[in-house]
Amino acid sequence: MKIAVLGAGVMGHGIAQVCATAGYEVAVRDIKQEILDKAKDAIEKNLSKAVSKGKISEEKAKEIMGRIKFTLSVEEAVKDADLVIEAVPEIMELKKQVFAEVQKYAKPECIFASNTSGLSITELGNSTDRPDKFVGLHFFNPPVVMQLVEVIKGEKTSDETIKKAVEFVKSIGKVPVVVKKDVAGFIVNRILVPYLTLAIDDVDKGIAKPEQIDSVFLSKYSFPMGPIELSDFVGLDILYFAGNQWGLVPVPKILKDKFERKELGMKTGKGFYDWSAGRPKIEKMEGYDELRLLAPMVNIAAELIELGVADAKEIDTAMKLGTNMPKGVCELGDEIGLDVILAKLEALYKEKGYEILKPKELLKKMVSEGKLGVKTGRGFYEYGKTVYKNIEIQKENRIAKLIINRPQKLNALDLATLEEISNALKELEKDEEVRVLIITGAGDRAFSAGFDLQTATDLNPVKAVEISLKGNEVFSQLERFPKPVIAAINGYAFGGGCELALACDFRIMKRGARIGLTELSLALIPGWGGTQRLPKIVGIAKAKEMIMLAKRIDADEAERIGLAKAVDAEKFEEEVMNLAKQLAEMPPISLKVAKYAINFGYELPTDVGKMLEALAFGVALSTQDVIEGITAFFQKRKPEFKGR
């Protein structure tokens, strides 16, 4: 499959790098050679940085660059392409002109895609000769880092085109969220832009200072940035244009004034904050009611569900991956209480009169039916049964995958995630169809970067002990899990993420990933069993070196010291699944008692350990699988173990 990327700016060259890294041949086209040269330099610098960090080899970097060609010719770029991704400036007529030229040279079966952040996919598609093969592929900035890609369906986009687009997004290591109806702003920007603009509106009306608004979202909700700081970071010009283009919220006077004075935020050194000395320091302040911004976001999410654009889980996935919010909008609504959200919306609509603040029918219906969220057991989600928000469980052919699904946080572990892992282990232990468990991280950047420090802003000794005890409890549960567990280390495994891997039975590590107990670099020490498990795997001397120097080692070093098996990135998934399949074919009861004999006999004096082994041997001998194994041996066939 060949890809053409039209536009070599920040988004264009980032998309090209992602596609080439995934193994695709990519042609990048722009109107000036200097733009192409700048794009090439940027990609080379990104790859050089990846090499210096040990993520890829120099040879791999050269291979990636070798897959990208740069051209000034539209014809040359698109004539052999199977997918064309347009990434030119957000001007409707310009995009239409680009596609008008593209369709002169593109193959009839070629799919056209636009990276627009909010222009109508339907209108763009209808301007071409193939509206059924036209789709939105909205990458987020920077494309190399951000995991989300919104896949937008125009009115005439075929289901087959959406299916191919989703498969493509997955193939490049990104997470697709399908936007089933073409609405302004799609999912993320339709929620994000009003959130930012309404915050600015409250500053404009003197309701709160920027620091008051930002402080509550930083300290109480652990957002990476508050809405005013984020507006500065994104660019007040971009927010101004989006506000005028989509008309979701009236543009506040203060935003218009700053745009006219070219106080555009971080890019100009001044916006609502002074950026001349770097990121502003925002002190903890009180006095702002965060529901003034959270309630409208929940309302817009309800509208998207009403319109059939996406469901609650899809909306929350998009918001977490697209904005790095620690929790999704629907999750927050359920936690706060949808009756509380509705009451706040009614008050805000009365105060401001903005249509976007008018409570949606779905929200009113849910409240009238008593579906208020967590407190009643049902809201956007159901809470009577196990609902995983931070992990994902997949099952196929007797193999289960537990995926830590917090890529926006590098799959960092908080108490809620640890609790979900614990609950999942209990469920999977009872599931007789599951014989092997694989643990990995969502996305391609991190297995798990450790404990989520952003959730521990008020850390004290008592809280620290609670966190340590919880992690130890869950990882001990994993060590006692009666089925083989494989840690598929697909990216960073630092601190608690490394300790999670240490509690698994097997560790397979992708080249480019890095692992280490890094707590001492923060003046902490491992708290989830790392000081106990690592010496037993690599030896006490090596463990002291790794822990006391907070070393981060690559896959080849991990293999050399016996910590993990190193595998090339392109063979990683295959290697993990091959091991899982082999284990799934083994006798389950014998695997269980062998695991216990190894894990717990290791702790005992040799004579006592041998007694434990003898008892385990007796258990294994009592199974029907022993008869099957011996019979198959003499009949020279493959045994079929039933776990009985």
ROTOR-882004 format. One record per residue (C-alpha): x, z, y. Coordinates in pm, whole numbers, plus 50000, padded with zeros to 5 digits. Example, Ala and Ser with C-alpha at 12.3 -4.5 7.8 and 13.67 -1.06 7.14 Angstrom:
<pts>
512305078049550 513675071449894 
</pts>
This chain:
<pts>
500005000050000 501364990150343 500505007550668 500574994351025 500645019351312 499775004951652 501235025951931 504615043251906 503915073352127 503985109552012 501015104951779 501965070151660 505545077351560 504465110651408 501875093351190 504445067151091 506915094250984 504265112150777 503275079750601 506865069350533 507705104050400 504825100150155 506405067750028 504475041250220 506005010750387 505155013650758 505264988851046 505175004151395 504184981951687 504234987952061 504354966552375 507894975252494 511204977452310 512185009252494 509065026652358 509985015852005 513585027352054 512385061152178 510055064251877 512865055551636 515135081551797 512405107851775 511825101451403 515565101951332 515895135251517 512975150051321 514515138950992 517965151151094 516445185051172 514765185450830 518135177450665 519905205250859 517265230050741 517665218850381 514135205150357 515325170350256 518625154250165 520465129250385 519745102850123 516025110750140 516095108450521 517695074050499 515045063250247 512275074150484 513795055650780 514285025350555 510525023750499 509775021050872 510184988751067 509614985251440 508194954151603 506734940351925 504564915951730 501004924951630 501024896951374 504194909151208 502904944751197 499474938251047 499624906050843 500444923650515 498874957350598 496254973950379 495504999850648 495914996651025 495975029351224 495535024951599 497135051851816 497065037352170 495845056452482 492265069852489 490715040352673 487795023652496 488404988552631 492104990152549 491365000052192 488814971752160 491394946852289 493914959052032 491494954651743 490384920551872 493984908951835 494534927051505 491614910051333 493174876051399 496014883951159 494814911650927 493764905150567 489974904950512 490224935650288 492364955250537 490834988050660 490924995051035 491285030851156 491445046851499 493255079251579 490915085551872 490205122051943 486625116252044 485665080352134 482805064851939 483915051551601 480635032551579 481245014251908 484835006151815 483824994251469 481024972451602 483534954851826 485394942151516 484584917751239 484474946050981 482434976451096 481964985850729 485754988850693 486255007951017 486915045451008 488225073051230 491435090251120 491995117551378 495415133351328 496365164451523 499465169351736 502175170551611 501155149851306 504245159951108 503235196651130 499435198151157 497615196150824 494155184650936 492925148850956 489285143451058 487865113450870 485015099951084 482185078650950 480735053251192 477125041751157 478195011550950 481265026150776 480815021550400 481075050050152 483865030949981 485885030250305 485415067850348 486485073549988 489665052950037 490395070450367 490065104850207 492325094549918 494895081750166 494865113850370 495395134450055 498205111249945 500195119150262 499875156550207 497175162950466 493755179350440 490825155750508 487555168450655 484855141750660 482815139550982 479645124750837 478115114151169 479835099551472 479325125351748 481335130752068 484405152051998 483795150751622 484165186651489 487235203551636 487105190051992 483315192952010 483765230551962 487185235152125 486625217152457 483485237252551 485265269452444 488145262052681 485955248852961 483535278252949 486505301952973 487705283553283 484135284253416 484145322353388 487415323353585 485905299753842 482845321953882 484955353453918 483655369053599 487165375953468 490825368853531 492715345353295 494725374653153 491555394453075 490065365652880 493235356852692 494095392852611 490955399452409 491475368752189 495165376652136 494805413752063 491375416951903 491085384051714 494765374651659 494335339851805 497735323151856 496755317052221 493845327052438 491625299352582 493165298252931 496755297652804 495755271352546 494205250152822 497525251353009 499375243052688 497155213252601 497175200352959 494505205653221 494395168053281 493415162052919 490725188652942 489485173953272 489225138853125 487525151552807 485025171153014 484105140753221 484075117452921 481855137652688 479825157952938 479425187252700 480025212852976 480075206953354 483665205153479 484405237353676 485525233454037 488775252153973 489685227653695 488995198053925 491095214054200 494055219953970 493825184453840 493905170654196 496855193254286 498635182053968 498865217953845 498345206253490 499765235553295 502925237553086 503885200953140 504135205953518 505355241853509 502175255653662 498515257053574 496565289253548 499905305153458 503475300353577 505405282953296 508705278953483 510325306653279 508655297052954 505495309752786 503675335353003 503645371552894 500075383752875 499595421352880 496775437852690 493755441052920 490115450352879 486935441653063 485875407952918 483015402052675 484405377252422 480905368452300 480575347452616 482865322452438 482375330352069 478565326852080 478675291052221 481175280851952 478825293851682 475935275751851 477825242551843 478695248151477 474985253151406 474265220651591 476825201851379 475155215051063 471715205751202 472895170251272 474385166250925 477905162051065 479455188450838 478635220650654 479865255450746 482895254750517 483985220550644 483605231951005 485615263550943 488325244550756 488625219951044 488795247251307 491385267951121 493615238151046 493055220051377 493425249951613 495245276351405 492335300451450 492755328451195 489065326651103 486485299151119 483675298351373 480945303151110 482895331650951 483135348851290 479435343451353 478535359451021 480835389051086 479515395351437 475885390351329 473815359551403 471155380651575 473835393151816 475025357251869 471475345451940 470815373152192 474055364952377 473175327852386 469755334852531 471345355852805 474035329752877 471515301252889 469435321153136 472575328453345 474135293653352 471485269053236 473985246953052 472315227552771 475145235852532 474195272752562 470585267152458 470195283252113 469925257251835 466875256451610 468935262951298 470325294851447 466885307151551 465515298651206 468275317851028 467715348651244 463925347151193 464495345750817 466795375950826 469925355750747 472105374650991 475465372150818 477555398050638 475235427350713 472275410950533 474305393350263 473545358550389 474205337950700 476225306050711 477665319150383 476285340050098 477905373950046 476175386549731 478505365849515 482235360849543 483045337749831 486665328949890 487695320550244 491465323350221 492065310149872 490725281549666 490255280949289 490425248449093 489945245448716 490635216348485 491625212848120 492195250248060 494435252648368 493415271348684 495025267249024 494905295249279 495735279349615 496495301949911 494475282850166 495835293950504 498105264750594 497545270950963 499345304250903 501925289750661 499775306050391 500775340650512 499135369650328 496895395150497 494865423050339 491775400950308 493765374050125 495315399649891 491825412449812 490635377249734 493635371349505 492815403849325 489165394049278 490145359349158 492535373948900 489725395848765 487415365548734 490055343148577 491035370148329 487475369848193 487225331648187 487995321647828 488285285147930 491335293048144 494625296947958 497205291748233 497265300048604 499235281248870 499695297749210 500685275949505 500125271749878 497905247050061 499665218650241 503285209150195 505065233550428 504685267550267 504055285049937 503575316550144 505605327250447 504995364050368 502825390450529 500775378950829 502285400351104 499665388251355 497065408751166 499115440451208 499385443451586 498675481051568 501025487951278 501845524651221 503395543750926 500035550850763 498935514250795 502315502650666 501965524050352 498435510450301 499715474450325 502595481550086 500345498449832 497835469849842 500485443249788 502045462949504 498655468049344 497835430749350 501265419149236 501255444648951 497845431048857 499445396448850 502305409248633 499745423548388 497575392348397 497105383248028 497805346248075 500995328048180 501365324148558 503425296648722 504545299249083 504605263449216 506845269049518 506075239149739 507525251850067 508645283650240 508475314650017 509705342750240 509185380350231 505875387650061 505615351249955 508875354849763 507585387549614 504445369549500 506605343849321 508725371349164 505595386449004 504845353348828 506175343948483 507655310348581 508925296748911 509235259548979 510615251049321 510405218149509 513645205949660 513265210750034 511555244449988 513355276850069 512965311849931 514185346550024 513425382850089 513845380950465 512405414450572 515705429450689 515935403050963 512935421551113 514465455951044 512025460550754 512645460950380 510685444050100 507495463650041 505765445349757 508185450549470 511005427849579 513705454549552 512645460949191 511865426549052 514625405549209 517565425049053 516045420648707 515915382948756 519185375148936 521255406748881 521795436549107 524785422449299 523045389749389 519835408349473 521705430849717 523275400349881 519935382749919 518025413250043 520645429150268 521605396250433 517975383750445 519225351350288 517055320650262 518225298549978 517295263249874 515965251649538 519335242449391 520805276549476 517695293249333 518195274249008 521925282748997 521205320149010 518295318048764 515525324749015 513605291848985 513785257148840 514595230549104 512635198049096 512685167049319 509695165149555 508265133549398 508315149349048 507205184049152 503495182149071 504195164248742 506745190748636 504385219448720 501495203648530 503665194948229 504705231348192 501115243048240 499845218747974 502495230047727 501575266447782 497855258547754 498465245047404 500125277247287 498195305647109 496605326647388 496685360747218 500295356947109 501245345647460 499545376447602 501305401647378 504645383547411 504325385847791 503545423047772 506425429547532 508865411947766 507585425848096 507135461847988 509655464147703 512345454547953 511745487548133 512145508747819 515105520247610 515905493447351 514575512947054 511285520047230 511095483847343 511565472046986 508715494746878 506515478347145 507595444547010 506675454946656 503205465346769 502775432246953 503965413946641 501275431546442 498595421146691 499765384946679 499815384846299 496185396446287 494865365546469 493235334746321 495695314246522 498505325346291 496705309345996 496165277746201 499825276946305 501155280845949 498635255945808 499485230046074 503205235146005 502845226645635 500395198245707 502835184245962 500255182146239 499815196946583 498065230946574 494845237046765 494845273246872 491475289046957 492565322547093 491015341846807 
</pts>
